[in-house]
Each structure stands twice: as structure tokens, then as C-alpha cells.
């Protein structure tokens, strides 16, 4: 069985791929987030609730799934 973490990671990757595919097909633009911003959002998602400077509603696994392609692929 899959855990909640792995399912949310897969949903995050699938969402990112679907949005990127739709943007490429319709508007001919690619979606890319700078690695520093992606890293900051992942760290923010991983902080405990009492330590967050502001409310961030997405869980760590979903955030990691959405920004994982930015860490694995380098766009020029």
C-alpha cells in the first residue's frame, strides 16, 4: 500500500506535469520556478505550525512533488 506522503508526492508531480503540459500546448510557455524560491517554499512547508512566519496551507509532500522537477531538471 502507498502511504499518504507518497500519494501526495505523486499528486503534486502529476499536477505540475498537467499544468506544464497545458501551458505548453495552449500558450507555448513553460513553467519554471527558480531553485532558491522552490527551496524556500519546501523549507517553509517542512516547518512546524508554531514556527511558521505565516500560514502555508500545503503539506510538505505535495509541495515537494510540485517543485521536484525544478530540482531535478535544469532549464537553460
C-alpha positions in Angstrom: 0.0 0.0 0.0 1.1 3.6 -0.6 1.5 6.0 2.2 -0.1 9.4 2.3 3.3 11.0 1.8 4.0 9.1 -1.4 0.4 9.6 -2.8 0.6 13.4 -2.2 4.0 13.4 -3.8 2.6 11.7 -6.9 -0.4 14.0 -7.0 1.9 17.1 -6.7 4.1 15.8 -9.6 1.0 15.0 -11.7 -0.4 18.4 -11.1 2.8 20.1 -12.1 3.1 18.0 -15.2 -0.5 18.6 -16.2 -0.3 22.3 -15.7 3.0 22.5 -17.6 1.7 20.4 -20.4 -1.4 22.6 -20.7 0.6 25.8 -20.7 3.0 24.4 -23.3 0.1 23.3 -25.6 -2.1 26.3 -25.3 0.3 29.3 -24.9 3.7 27.8 -25.8 5.3 28.7 -22.5 7.0 26.6 -19.9 6.5 26.8 -16.2 9.7 27.2 -14.2 10.4 28.3 -10.7 13.9 29.5 -9.5 15.6 26.9 -7.3 16.0 29.3 -4.5 12.3 30.1 -4.3 11.4 26.4 -4.6 13.8 25.6 -1.8 12.4 28.3 0.4 8.9 27.1 -0.1 9.9 23.5 0.7 11.6 24.6 3.9 8.5 26.7 4.8 6.3 23.7 4.2 8.5 21.5 6.4 8.4 23.8 9.4 6.1 23.0 12.3 3.0 25.1 12.5 4.1 27.1 15.6 7.3 28.1 13.9 5.9 29.3 10.5 6.0 33.1 10.0 2.7 32.9 8.1 0.2 30.2 7.3 1.2 27.9 4.5 -1.7 25.5 3.7 0.0 22.9 1.5 1.7 19.8 3.1 5.4 19.1 2.6 4.8 16.1 0.3 2.6 18.0 -2.1 5.0 21.0 -2.2 7.9 18.6 -2.8 6.1 16.9 -5.6 5.2 20.2 -7.3 8.8 21.6 -7.1 10.7 18.4 -7.6 11.2 18.9 -11.4 12.8 22.2 -10.7 15.5 20.5 -8.7 16.0 17.5 -11.0 15.9 19.3 -14.4 18.0 22.3 -15.2 16.5 24.6 -17.8 18.6 27.0 -19.9 
